[in-house]
Amino acid sequence: MTAYAVTHALADRLFREQSGAMTAVLISRFGAAHLDAILDAVQDAFEAALKRWRYSGIPDNPAAWLMTVARNNAINRINRDRKIHTDISLPDAFENPEPELRLPASFVQDRQLRLLLACCHPELSEKSQIIITLSVLCGFGTAEISGALLMQKEAVKKSLTRAKAVLRNSGRIFETPLVESLEARSDTVHMVLYLIFNEGYRTTRGTSGISYELCFEAIRLTGIIYDHHKRDTTAALLALQFFNTARFPARTDENGAWLTLEEQDRSLWDQALIRQGFSCLPQQPSLSRYYLEALIASVHCTAASFAQTNWRQIAVLYQTLEQLVPGSDIITLNRIIAESYTGVNLQELLDQLETLHSLVADGKGFEWAMARAHLLCKLGVGDARNSVLQQALNYARTTADRQLVLRKMGKGCPPF
C-alpha cells in the first residue's frame, strides 16, 4: 500500500471516529451559534491531514493533531465571520503547553453526549433528529444521508438547514445538568439511535444490504449514553445492537446477497458480541420494546440450528411486543412469521397479513410481499406465491433484496 493510500485510509477512519467528538468539543467552547463555522473547520482539518501527513508523516497522536488544527481553524473562521481580528480565549480544558491538544476521554464523551441530546431537540421531527445526528455527530455528508435514508438530497439539505437553526438557538446546551437532560430526552434519544441502527441493519441504499457505518455509529453513541447513565432501557438497546451485529458475517454471501436464517452459517456468528449482548441484557428490567426485541434476538443467537429455534417463545414475545407498541404493522408481520412455524392456522395468518396494507405505504412493501410469499408457499399455493414474488421484486430496494427474490424463485420454497 502506498503512503498516500495509508494516509487516506487513516484519515477516513479517524473522520468516522473523531469528527463528531471534535465538533462536540468545539461547540462546547465556541457555542452552537457558530455551528457552520465549526463543521467547516473540522472538515478543513481532515483535508489538511491528507495533504500534510502524506509528505511530513503521520504524527504520534493523529487525533490530538486534528483537534488542534480544527480548533485553530474554528478561531480563524469565527474571527473572519465576525470581522473582529482578536484572540478568542480558551477554557482550561484546552490549556496545554504542548502544540497538540490532549483532552481527557471523559471530557470528550461528555461533550458528545450533550450534543446528541441537543440533536434530539423536541422541536425537530424524528426524521430531522436522525439527519442532524448523522451530520454533526457521525460526520455523514448530504449525499450519504440521502442514500442511507432514501431521501432526495434537496430534502436532506432543507431538513439540515432547519435542524441547524434549532441547534444554533438551543441555548446553553453544555451547561444544563447532564442527568436532568438525559431524563428529559432519553426516550427520544433511544428511538433515534434505534432507527439509525435499523437503517444500517437493513439499509435502503441501492447496492449494499448492510450499512456497517450506520450500525457502528449507533452502537458507539448508545455506548456513550450507557457509560454515563446505566438505565435498563439503554442496556437493552445496546444488547439488541450487539445481538444483531453478531450475525453480520453470515447475513450475506460473497456477492452481497441476503442469506435467510436457515441458510446462514452459524459458526460465523460472532460469539464475543453475543456474550456482550448477554452481559448488557438487564436481569430485572423495566419492560420496553428494546428489551423484548433483545430477548427475541437472543433466542435466535442461542439456537443451535434453524430447526431448533424456539419459535413458540419468539411468537409469545412478539405478542407481548404488539401489546406494548400497539398499531405497529411491522411487529405484527414478524409475529405472523414466527407463528407460521408453530402450527397456527396458516390461512388465518394469511388473512391477518392481508390487512396490513399500510406497510406498502410506509415503504415496507418488500417485507409484506415476502411474508405473503412465505405463507403461500407453506400453504402449497405455488402459482400465487410466484406472482407475489414478482410483486416483491418490484418492491425491492437494494441489489441484495433482488438477489434474494430471484434465488427464491429458482429454489422453490425455502424458509423465510
C-alpha positions in Angstrom: 0.0 0.0 0.0 1.4 3.4 -1.0 2.0 6.2 1.5 -1.0 8.1 0.1 -3.3 5.1 0.5 -2.2 4.6 4.1 -2.7 8.3 4.9 -6.1 8.3 3.2 -7.3 5.1 5.0 -6.2 6.5 8.3 -7.9 9.9 7.7 -11.1 8.1 6.7 -11.1 6.0 9.8 -10.3 9.0 12.1 -13.0 11.0 10.4 -15.6 8.5 11.4 -14.2 8.1 14.9 -13.2 11.7 15.7 -15.2 14.2 13.7 -18.3 14.1 15.9 -16.1 14.3 19.0 -14.2 17.3 17.6 -17.5 19.0 16.6 -18.9 18.5 20.1 -15.8 19.8 21.9 -15.6 22.9 19.7 -19.3 23.7 20.1 -18.9 23.4 23.8 -16.3 26.2 23.6 -17.5 28.5 20.9 -21.2 27.9 21.1 -23.8 26.3 18.8 -24.3 29.8 17.2 -21.1 29.0 15.3 -22.1 25.5 14.2 -21.5 26.0 10.4 -18.0 27.6 11.0 -17.1 24.6 13.3 -18.3 22.0 10.9 -16.2 23.6 8.1 -13.3 23.9 10.5 -13.4 20.1 11.2 -13.7 19.3 7.5 -10.7 21.6 6.8 -8.6 19.8 9.5 -9.1 16.4 7.7 -8.3 17.9 4.3 -5.1 19.4 5.8 -4.2 16.0 7.2 -4.5 14.4 3.8 -2.0 17.0 2.4 0.4 17.3 5.3 0.7 13.7 6.5 1.4 12.5 3.0 4.7 14.4 3.0 5.6 15.0 6.6 4.4 11.7 8.0 1.7 10.8 10.4 2.0 12.5 13.8 2.4 10.5 17.0 -1.1 11.4 18.1 -3.2 12.0 15.0 -6.4 12.7 17.0 -4.7 15.5 19.0 -3.2 16.9 15.8 -6.6 17.1 14.2 -8.2 18.6 17.3 -5.6 21.3 17.4 -5.9 22.2 13.7 -9.7 22.2 13.9 -9.6 24.5 17.0 -7.3 26.9 15.2 -9.4 26.8 12.0 -12.5 27.5 14.1 -10.9 30.5 15.7 -9.9 31.9 12.3 -13.3 31.3 10.8 -15.2 32.8 13.7 -13.0 35.8 13.7 -13.4 36.2 10.0 -17.1 35.8 10.2 -17.3 38.5 13.0 -14.8 40.7 11.2 -13.0 41.0 14.5 -9.3 40.1 14.5 -8.8 39.4 18.2 -7.8 36.3 20.0 -10.5 34.1 21.5 -9.7 33.0 25.0 -9.8 29.2 25.5 -11.1 27.4 28.5 -9.0 25.4 31.0 -9.7 22.2 29.2 -7.8 23.4 26.1 -4.8 24.8 28.0 -1.7 22.7 27.2 1.9 23.8 26.8 2.3 21.2 24.0 1.3 22.2 20.5 -1.3 19.4 20.3 -4.4 19.2 22.4 -4.8 16.1 24.5 -8.3 16.2 26.1 -9.5 13.7 28.7 -11.7 11.0 27.2 -14.3 11.7 29.8 -14.4 15.3 28.8 -14.8 14.4 25.1 -17.5 11.8 25.8 -19.5 14.3 28.0 -19.5 16.8 25.1 -20.6 14.2 22.6 -23.5 13.1 24.8 -24.6 16.7 25.3 -24.5 17.4 21.6 -26.5 14.2 21.0 -29.2 15.4 23.4 -29.3 18.7 21.6 -29.7 16.9 18.3 -32.8 15.3 19.7 -34.5 18.6 20.4 -38.3 18.3 20.8 -38.9 21.0 18.1 -37.5 18.7 15.5 -39.3 15.8 13.8 -38.0 12.3 14.3 -36.5 12.3 10.8 -34.8 15.6 11.4 -33.3 14.4 14.6 -31.8 11.4 12.8 -30.5 13.7 10.0 -28.8 16.2 12.3 -27.3 13.4 14.4 -25.8 11.7 11.3 -24.5 15.1 10.1 -22.9 16.6 13.2 -22.0 13.6 15.3 -21.3 10.9 12.7 -19.8 13.1 10.0 -22.2 12.0 7.3 -22.4 14.3 4.2 -25.6 15.2 2.5 -25.2 12.5 -0.2 -24.5 9.8 2.4 -27.6 10.8 4.4 -29.9 10.9 1.4 -28.6 7.5 0.3 -29.0 6.0 3.8 -32.5 7.4 4.4 -33.7 7.1 0.8 -34.4 10.8 0.6 -33.7 13.4 -2.1 -30.6 15.5 -1.5 -32.6 18.7 -1.5 -34.9 17.4 1.1 -31.9 16.5 3.3 -30.5 19.9 2.8 -33.7 21.6 3.8 -34.0 19.4 6.9 -30.4 20.1 7.9 -31.0 23.9 7.4 -33.9 23.8 9.8 -32.3 21.4 12.3 -29.1 23.5 12.4 -31.2 26.7 13.1 -32.9 24.9 16.0 -29.5 23.7 17.3 -28.0 27.2 17.0 -30.8 28.6 19.1 -31.0 25.8 21.6 -29.3 27.8 24.4 -26.7 26.7 26.8 -26.8 23.1 25.9 -23.4 22.4 27.6 -24.3 24.0 30.9 -27.6 22.1 31.6 -27.2 19.4 34.3 -26.5 16.2 32.3 -28.6 13.8 34.3 -31.6 16.2 34.0 -31.2 16.5 30.2 -30.9 12.7 29.9 -34.0 12.1 31.8 -35.9 14.6 29.8 -34.9 13.3 26.3 -33.8 9.7 26.9 -36.9 8.2 25.1 -36.2 10.4 22.1 -32.5 9.6 22.0 -33.1 5.9 22.3 -35.6 5.9 19.4 -33.2 7.9 17.2 -30.4 5.5 17.8 -32.7 2.5 17.4 -33.8 3.9 14.0 -30.2 4.7 12.9 -29.2 1.1 13.7 -32.2 -0.4 12.0 -31.5 1.6 8.8 -27.9 0.3 8.8 -29.1 -3.3 9.6 -31.2 -3.4 6.5 -30.3 -0.3 4.6 -32.4 1.3 1.9 -29.3 2.1 -0.2 -29.4 0.8 -3.8 -26.4 -1.6 -3.6 -25.3 -2.9 -0.2 -27.8 -4.5 2.1 -25.9 -3.5 5.3 -24.5 -0.1 6.2 -21.9 -1.1 8.8 -21.0 2.6 9.4 -24.6 3.4 10.5 -24.7 0.4 12.8 -21.4 1.0 14.4 -22.2 4.7 14.9 -25.4 3.8 16.6 -23.6 1.4 18.9 -20.9 3.9 19.7 -23.4 6.6 20.6 -25.5 4.2 22.6 -22.4 3.1 24.5 -21.6 6.7 25.4 -25.1 7.1 26.9 -24.8 3.8 28.8 -21.4 4.8 30.2 -23.0 7.9 31.7 -26.4 6.7 32.6 -26.9 3.0 33.1 -30.6 2.7 32.6 -32.3 -0.6 31.8 -33.6 0.8 28.6 -30.2 1.9 27.4 -28.7 -1.5 28.4 -31.5 -3.4 26.5 -30.9 -1.3 23.3 -27.2 -1.9 23.5 -27.8 -5.7 24.0 -30.1 -5.7 20.9 -27.5 -4.0 18.8 -24.8 -6.4 19.9 -27.0 -9.5 19.2 -27.9 -8.3 15.7 -24.4 -7.2 14.9 -23.1 -10.6 15.8 -24.8 -12.1 12.8 -23.3 -9.7 10.3 -20.6 -12.1 9.0 -23.3 -14.6 8.0 -26.2 -12.4 6.7 -24.9 -12.1 3.1 -22.9 -14.3 0.7 -19.7 -13.4 -1.0 -21.7 -11.5 -3.6 -23.6 -9.4 -1.0 -26.9 -11.3 -1.5 -29.1 -11.9 1.6 -28.9 -15.3 3.2 -32.0 -16.4 5.1 -31.7 -17.5 8.8 -31.7 -21.2 7.6 -29.0 -20.6 5.1 -26.7 -18.7 7.4 -23.5 -20.4 8.7 -23.9 -20.0 12.4 -20.3 -20.8 13.0 -19.6 -17.3 11.6 -21.8 -15.6 14.2 -19.5 -13.5 16.5 -19.7 -15.2 19.9 -17.9 -12.4 21.6 -20.6 -10.0 20.5 -23.3 -12.4 21.6 -21.6 -12.6 25.1 -21.5 -8.8 25.2 -25.2 -8.8 24.4 -26.0 -11.0 27.3 -23.7 -9.0 29.6 -25.8 -5.9 28.8 -29.2 -7.6 29.0 -30.9 -6.4 32.2 -31.7 -9.2 34.7 -34.6 -7.4 36.3 -35.6 -5.0 33.6 -38.4 -2.5 33.1 -40.4 -3.6 30.1 -39.5 -1.9 26.8 -39.6 -2.7 23.1 -35.8 -2.8 23.2 -35.8 -5.4 25.9 -38.4 -7.6 24.2 -36.6 -7.3 20.8 -33.3 -8.1 22.5 -34.8 -11.2 24.0 -36.1 -12.2 20.6 -32.6 -11.7 19.1 -31.1 -13.7 22.0 -33.3 -16.7 21.2 -32.1 -16.7 17.6 -28.5 -16.3 18.8 -28.6 -19.2 21.1 -30.5 -21.6 18.8 -28.1 -24.4 17.7 -29.8 -24.5 14.3 -32.8 -23.0 12.4 -34.8 -26.2 13.1 -34.1 -25.9 16.8 -35.3 -22.3 17.1 -37.8 -21.8 19.9 -40.5 -20.2 17.6 -43.2 -20.5 20.3 -41.2 -18.4 22.7 -40.4 -15.9 19.9 -44.1 -15.7 19.0 -45.1 -15.0 22.6 -42.5 -12.3 22.8 -43.9 -10.7 19.6 -47.4 -10.9 21.1 -46.2 -9.0 24.1 -44.5 -6.5 21.9 -47.7 -5.9 20.0 -49.4 -5.0 23.2 -46.6 -2.7 24.3 -46.4 -1.0 20.9 -50.0 -1.1 19.5 -50.6 -0.3 15.9 -47.1 -1.4 14.6 -47.8 -3.4 11.5 -44.2 -4.5 11.1 -44.3 -6.0 14.6 -47.5 -7.8 13.6 -45.9 -9.1 10.4 -42.9 -10.5 12.4 -45.3 -12.2 14.9 -47.2 -13.8 11.9 -43.9 -15.2 10.5 -43.0 -16.6 13.9 -46.4 -18.2 14.4 -46.2 -19.8 11.0 -43.6 -22.2 12.4 -45.7 -23.0 15.5 -48.7 -24.8 14.0 -51.1 -21.8 14.0 -53.6 -22.0 11.2 -51.8 -20.7 8.1 -54.9 -19.4 6.3 -55.8 -17.3 9.4 -52.2 -15.9 9.4 -52.5 -15.0 5.7 -55.9 -13.3 6.3 -54.2 -11.2 9.1 -51.3 -10.3 6.8 -53.7 -9.2 4.1 -55.0 -6.4 6.4 -51.5 -4.8 6.9 -51.8 -2.6 3.8 -50.1 0.4 5.5 -46.7 -1.5 5.2 -46.7 -0.7 1.5 -47.4 3.0 2.0 -44.7 3.0 4.7 -42.0 1.7 2.4 -42.2 -1.9 3.7 -43.9 -3.4 0.6 -40.9 -5.7 0.1 -41.3 -7.3 3.6 -45.0 -7.6 3.2 -44.8 -9.3 -0.2 -42.1 -11.7 1.0 -44.2 -12.6 4.0 -47.1 -13.3 1.8 -45.0 -15.5 -0.5 -43.7 -17.4 2.6 -47.2 -18.2 3.8 -48.5 -19.1 0.3 -45.5 -21.4 0.0 -46.4 -23.1 3.3 -50.0 -23.4 2.1 -48.8 -25.1 -1.1 -50.2 -22.4 -3.4 -47.2 -22.3 -5.8 -48.7 -20.2 -8.6 -49.9 -17.5 -6.3 -46.6 -17.5 -4.5 -44.7 -16.9 -7.7 -46.9 -14.0 -8.6 -46.3 -12.4 -5.2 -42.5 -12.9 -5.5 -42.7 -11.0 -8.7 -44.5 -8.3 -6.8 -41.7 -8.4 -4.2 -39.2 -7.9 -7.0 -40.9 -4.6 -7.8 -40.7 -3.5 -4.2 -37.0 -4.5 -3.8 -34.9 -1.5 -2.7 -31.4 -3.0 -2.9 -29.4 -5.4 -5.0 -29.4 -7.8 -2.0 -33.2 -7.7 -2.0 -33.5 -8.5 -5.7 -31.0 -11.3 -5.4 -32.9 -12.9 -2.6 -36.2 -12.9 -4.6 -34.5 -14.3 -7.7 -33.0 -17.1 -5.6 -36.4 -18.0 -4.0 -37.9 -18.0 -7.5 -35.4 -20.6 -8.6 -35.4 -22.7 -5.4 -39.0 -23.3 -4.7 -39.9 -22.7 -1.1 -37.0 -22.1 1.2 -37.9 -20.8 4.7 -38.5 -17.1 5.2 
